[in-house]
Amino acid sequence: MADRTIQELFDLTGKTALITGGSGYLGTAMACALAEAGAQVIVGSRDLSRAEKAAGALPGEGHQGVVLDHMDSEKLNAGFEAALAVSGKVDVLINNGQNPIANDWTDVTHEQFSNQLGNASGYFELARCVRNAAVAGEYSASIVMLGSMYGQVASYPDAYEGVSVASPAAYHALKGGIIHLTRHLAVYWAKEGVRVNCLSPGPFPNAEKAPQKMVERLNKKSPMGRMGASWELKGAVVFLASDASTYMTGQNVTIDGGWTAW
């Protein structure tokens, strides 16, 4: 195997990357990272106008927006076909979109809990679409699932008490499931040239929306004493998407300021 430079390994020029939830807080940063690395980025969102606006704001040319909903199989498949039509392939998938839930363990209903886990069904189905297209087209692909530190460790009750809804139990079940789904798909698809890894962010609250008191409490729980900034995920997502990680699959990369090291 020929030696390659660092510049070559991290270069996404000529690659097409589909990112779901690409108009959200963390999604915007990750989409920007992919574009900056040279990829043509397809931004998926439940709202086409938001997707197109997010795609239009990315550096470079050729980026597009598509309607894609993880919770709706028909829209998911239609959105993937629209993304595939852009360049005939999807080399990179960032499974980031999520239909959130606001209810904690005290009042979440059976239906609400089940609906939250439905996000994992969407992650699986979209990943399978990418795998099938890559195998049929005889090219390699990199799939990145979005997990969470809360798929690995429990939350601190006192960080949320009296300030906001506790970290939902259904969210923990969802993210833990996504991390293990990553491992399962990785071993089945490894010999087909399709890599599946997981990126698990730690505390990355949106400064414009998160309660300040909750952030202050979370800061005290972090070894670094602060929350993450959205741009601090950019290096990891490009690493996982690019040839810099070609011998890596089935792994969970946690970017959490040391949170899970306690």
N, C-alpha and C positions, 0 to 999 in steps of 0.2 A: 504494500500500500504506500503510495507516494506521500512524502512529507508535505505538510501544509502550514502556511503562516497563520498567526493569530488573526490577522486582517481577513484572510480568506475564510477561516472557520466561522467567524461571527457575521459574515456578509450574507444578507438575505436577498440580494439582488437576483431577480428572476423568479423569486418565490411568491406564491399567492397565499396570504394568510387570512383566515376567517376568524373573527373574534365576536363572540356573542356578548351582549351587554356592553358593547363597545362605546356607548354614549354615557355610561355611568361614571362614577368617581374614579374607581380603580381601572375600569375598562378603558377610559380615555387615556390614561397614562400608559397602559400596556399597548394600546393601539398605536400611540405615538412612537413608542420604542420600536415596534415592528417596522413602521414606516421609516424611521430614522436609520434603521439597519438596512433599508433598501427594498423591503417587501411591498408588494401591491396589497393593500389592506381592504378587506371586505368587512364592513361594520354591520353586524346583525343587531336588530332591536325590534321590540314589539310595535314600535311606532316608526314608520318609514321616514317621516320628516326629521325625526331625531337622528336616525341612522345616517341619512344623507347629510345633515348638518355636521355631524361628528366626522364623517368621512371627508367632507370638504375642508375641514379645519386641519387635516393632517398634512405634514410636510411632504412634498413630492406630488406626483401626478398619478392619475388612474385609479384612485381609491373610490370605492362605491359603497352605498348602503343598501341593505336588503331587509325585508320583514322576516323575522325569525323568532318563534316563540317556543321555548323548551317545553312548555306545558301543553302544547297543541301539536300532535303528531303530524297532522296535515300541513299546518303552517311551517313546521320544522322541516319537513321534506321539501316543501315548495321553496323555502328560503335557501336550503342547501343547493337545490337545482339552479336557483338564480345565481348563487355564488359560483357554482361550477361553470355556468355559462359565461362568466366574465373572462376567464382565461383557459377554460378547459380542464382545470385541475385545482385542487386545494392541497397545497403542500404542508400547511400548518393550520391546526385548529386550536384556538384558545377557548375552552369551554368555561365561560365566565358568567354568563347571564343567570339570573335567579329571580324567581317569584318569591318575594320575602313574606315573612309572617311576623306579626307583632305580639302574639299571645305567648305567655310563658307557661310553665307546667301547671300553674294554678287554675287556668281557665281555658286552655286550648282544647278544642273539641276533637273527636276522632276524625272527622272529615278534614279539619284544618291540618292536623298532624299528617294525615295521609297525603293531602295536597302538597305539603312541603316536601315530602319524600319523592313526590312526582318529579321534582327537579332532577333527581338522579336518573329517572327513566329517560328524560330528555338528553342528559349528558351521554348516556349509553347509546341512544338511538343516533344522535348526531355523530358520535365517535365511529359508530359502525358505518355510517354513510361515507365518512372520510376514508375509512379502511377499505371499503368495497370499491370506491372510486380509484384509490391508489393501486390496489391489486389489479383491477381491470386495466388501468392505464400503465401498469408496470413502472411505477415511480415510487420513491420512498416518501413517507409522511411522518410528521411529528405532531402528536396530540398532547396538549397540556390541559389537564383538569384543574379547576380551582378548588382547593380544599380550604382548610383553616386550621389555626392553632386549636380551635375549639372542636376539631375532629380528632384531636389527640389528647387534650387535657380538659378538665372541667373548669368552669368559670368560678370566680370568687363571688359568692352571694352579696357580700358587703360592698362590692364595687358598684352595684346597681340599686341596692335597697333605698327606697324613698326618692330615687332620682329618675329612673326609667325602668322599662320592662326588663326583667332579668333576661340574660342570654337564653333564648328559647330552647327547650329540650329537643324539639323537632329539628332545629338547626344543627345541634350537636349530632343527632342521629344521621342527618343528611350528610354532613361533612365527613364524619367517620366512615360512612358508607362509600363516599366518593374516593377517599384515600385507598380503601381496599379494592374498589372496583378498578382503580388504576392498576394495581398489582395483577389482578386477574386478567384483564385485557392484555396487559403487556406480555405475559408469558404465552398467550395464545397467538399473538400477532408478531412476535419478535422476528421469526424466521421469514416473515413476509415483507420486512423492511418498514414496518409501521411501529414506531416507538410511542409509548404512552407513559407520561410522567405527570406528577402532580405538583402544583405550586401552592403552598399553604401560607397565606399572609397571617401575621399576628395582628396587633392592634393598629388599625389604620382608619380611625374615625374621620368622617368628613367634618372639618372644622366649622363649616357653615351650618351643620345640622345637629351634631352631637352635643348633648348637655355638657357644659363646662365642668360642672361638679363631678360628673361621671369620669371625664377625661382626667381630672386631677387625681381621682382615686386610682384609676388605671395606671397613671404615671408612677405611683408609689409601688405598684406590683411589678413593674418592669425593671430588669437589671440595668437598663440604660436610662431609666428614669424619664422616658419620653415616649410619645407615640410615633409611629412611622409616617413618613411623607410619601405620597403616592408615587413619586419618581423613584423611590428606593426599591420598587419592584421591577423597574425597567431592565436592569442588568440580568436578573434571574430569568425573566421571560424570554429575552433574546438568547440567552445561553441554552435554554431548553428547546427553543424553536429551531435553533441553528445547528450547523454541523459541528459546533464546539462540544456537543453532547452526544455524538453519534454512537458511543459505546455505553449509553446510559438509558435504561428503560425500567419501568416498574418502581421508580423511586419517588419519594416525597421530599421536596425541597421546602424547608420552613424558613421564612423570613419574618422574624418576630422580636428582634431586639433582645434575644436571650430568654424570652418568656418561658418557653418549654424546657429550658435548662435548669430551672429551679428544682 
